[in-house]
Every structure is written in C-alpha cells, then in structure tokens.
Amino acid sequence: MKVLCWLTLFASLSLASNAFAQDQQRGTVTDVDESSGSITIQLRSDGTVGSSTGTNSAKFAVQDGLVFNALTQGDEVTFSSQQINGVNTITRIQK
C-alpha cells in the first residue's frame, strides 16, 4: 500500500512540474531562422512594476517545422515552451 501511495505522489508531482514548465507566455517574434530551426521572441512581461524597463528576448528551438511557414517578424504570439534534451523548445504557438 505504501508503494502505491509513493507512486501516486510521484506521478502527481511529475504532472505538476510538466504543467508548470508549459505555462503560457506572450511576446513578439523578432527573428525567424529556419536554417537553425529557431525563433527569437521578445517576451512580454505581465506585471506592471518595472515592465517598461529593458527587453527580454529568448531564442527557442521549434518542435514543428511548419511553424516557419506561419510566422513572420513582428507577429504577436502566445506560446508554451519546455526544456527538451536541454534545449528550450516551443511546444505550442498561436498568433
């Protein structure tokens, strides 16, 4: 019975960490580099304190190559990402 409880706890924590890793983010596409399989996005901060200072851009690998046909520089996007094999990878993206 203890083993079942531990397995249930472990599974719950694993699911919670995956959900946390895939929080939705918003930003503006600043670069689309199909040759390297990456997209750079200027992240939008949701807070109001200090949100107008500095820029926070991040480069992401793309899981689905068809995204390159749909995105251009300047597009406003909502996306989810997670670390896959040590690389920050977009798992879902929407204009």
C-alpha positions in Angstrom: 0.0 0.0 0.0 2.9 2.4 0.8 4.4 1.8 -2.6 1.1 2.7 -4.3 0.9 5.9 -2.3 4.5 6.9 -3.2 3.9 6.1 -6.9 0.7 8.2 -6.8 2.6 11.1 -5.2 5.5 10.9 -7.7 3.1 10.8 -10.6 1.2 13.9 -9.3 4.4 15.8 -8.8 5.6 14.9 -12.3 2.4 16.1 -13.9 2.5 19.3 -11.8 6.1 20.1 -12.9 5.2 19.5 -16.6 2.2 21.8 -16.3 4.4 24.4 -14.7 7.1 24.1 -17.4 4.5 24.7 -20.0 3.0 28.0 -18.7 1.7 30.2 -21.5 3.9 33.1 -22.4 3.3 36.0 -24.7 5.6 38.0 -26.9 6.6 39.4 -30.3 8.6 37.4 -32.9 11.8 39.2 -33.5 13.6 36.7 -35.7 12.7 33.5 -37.6 15.7 31.4 -38.5 14.6 28.3 -40.4 18.2 27.3 -41.2 19.0 26.9 -37.5 15.5 25.7 -36.6 14.9 28.5 -34.1 12.7 31.5 -33.4 13.6 34.5 -31.2 10.8 36.1 -29.2 10.8 39.3 -27.3 8.9 38.3 -24.2 6.1 40.5 -22.8 6.0 40.9 -19.0 2.6 40.7 -17.5 3.4 42.7 -14.4 3.3 46.5 -14.1 6.3 47.1 -11.8 9.3 47.6 -14.0 7.6 46.2 -17.0 8.7 49.1 -19.2 12.4 48.8 -18.5 14.7 46.7 -20.7 13.9 44.0 -23.2 13.8 40.3 -22.5 14.3 38.2 -25.7 14.8 34.5 -25.8 15.7 32.1 -28.6 13.7 28.9 -28.9 14.0 25.7 -30.9 10.9 24.7 -32.8 9.3 21.3 -32.4 7.1 21.6 -35.6 8.9 22.9 -38.7 5.6 24.0 -40.3 5.7 27.0 -37.8 8.2 28.7 -40.1 5.6 29.0 -42.8 3.1 30.6 -40.5 5.2 33.2 -38.6 7.0 36.4 -39.6 8.9 39.0 -37.7 6.6 41.3 -35.7 3.9 38.7 -35.1 2.3 38.8 -31.6 2.2 35.2 -30.3 1.1 33.2 -27.3 3.2 30.1 -26.7 4.3 27.3 -24.4 7.8 26.0 -24.1 9.7 23.4 -22.2 13.3 22.0 -21.9 13.6 19.1 -24.3 17.0 17.4 -24.3 18.4 20.5 -22.6 17.1 22.9 -25.3 14.3 25.5 -24.7 11.7 24.3 -27.2 8.4 25.8 -28.3 5.8 23.1 -27.9 2.7 25.2 -28.8 2.4 28.6 -30.5 -0.5 30.7 -31.7 -0.8 34.1 -33.3 
